[in-house]
Amino acid sequence: MFDVAIIGAGAIGLYAAKLLEKHDVVVLDKAKEIGGHTCSGLYSANLAKFLNIRKEWVEHKVRGAMLHSPGGIGLELKKPGTAAYVINRDLMEKGLAEDVGENVRLGVEVMDFKASGKVAIRTSQGIIESKMMIACDGSTSIVGKRLGCRPGELLNGLIALVDEECADSHVDLWFDKAVAKDGFLWKIPRGGRTEYGMMATAAKFPQLERFFGLKDYEKHFGFISIGPPGRTAFDRAIIMGNAAGIVKPWSGGGIIYGMQSAQIARDVIGEAVRGNDFGADVLGRFDVEWRGKIGKSISMGMMFREFYKSASNSDIDSFFSLLQSGGLDSLDMDFPALDLG
């Protein structure tokens, strides 16, 4: 019997497994190989606080962003140094998997589980038993569905990769309710390639093609969860990352929040293993601590998202005009609530 079974061999699941290397851990994923997740891989410089970023992972670096309003008002956010890395997500996940080693089991689909005295996980390869589990299996998490732990919203995330060199020092973001009613569009320089993307509830590739004038491109699609549920810790189970909607509500990005959550989970699970107590009272500390460290920024982001969903294009233009006075460059792109007090 394993101490911990981690469902999902994405970046967060693999990072959690690395942190829990002192315990008997297994990572399960239905995919037959590491990688293949739909993600822009645009991560803030805060990533270096969690990982030793390997040179081969980095496709490009940017110093800021240019935001475009519906009426053409531009807002430039710029840092003196690197604001974000454009990471090859597949290479990063393969690097993390190498660190975890043989504890990663691929081609194993989780179908159901029972938690009573232990966790019995029914998979395509038979029953796997553990003392507890961590769900890192994304927006359509089977563990989350089973426990009623569902994010507030599920949006479409579209990516179009074009073989055009682009070494801009910034990313571009467009906000236009006529195109993306509750989301936005973007352009990310990837050095040897250019990425165009769109996030919205009803986002479809024809919209992306028309907006950017795209014809030949590599297509990627994924779901983005927004808004965590009221509870993410249960008897013998913790749910985190995209599976729990613990992401930035303004962008859908979850890598930094996921890794910080994994660090919190490591400490909570260490206590559970030492006391051989995996009940909701012990694991519930995970809920309390991640909300204490990340919750304020998520709450602020959810308030901004509600404003954005109800706003008109005219409202957005007015909002951009107000922000032109400056002061945004100093904000942390992951934890703006800490900067705003």
Secondary structure, DSSP 4 states (H G I P E B T S, - for coil): -EEEEEE--SHHHHHHHHHTTTS-EEEEESSSSS-------EEEGGGGGTS---GGGEEEEESEEEEE-TT--EEEEE-SS--EEEE-HHHHHHHHHHHHGGGEEES--EEEEEESSSEEEEETTEEEEEEEEEE---TT-HHHHHHT---SEEEEEEEEEES--B--SEEEEE--TTT-TTSEEEEEE-BSSEEEEEEETT--HHHHHHHHT--S-EEEEEEEEES--S--EETTEEE-GGGGT-S-TTT---HHHHHHHHHHHHHHHHHHHHHT--SHHHHHHHHHHHHHHHHHHHHHHHHHHHHHHH--HHHHHHHHHHHTT---TTS-SS-HHHHH-
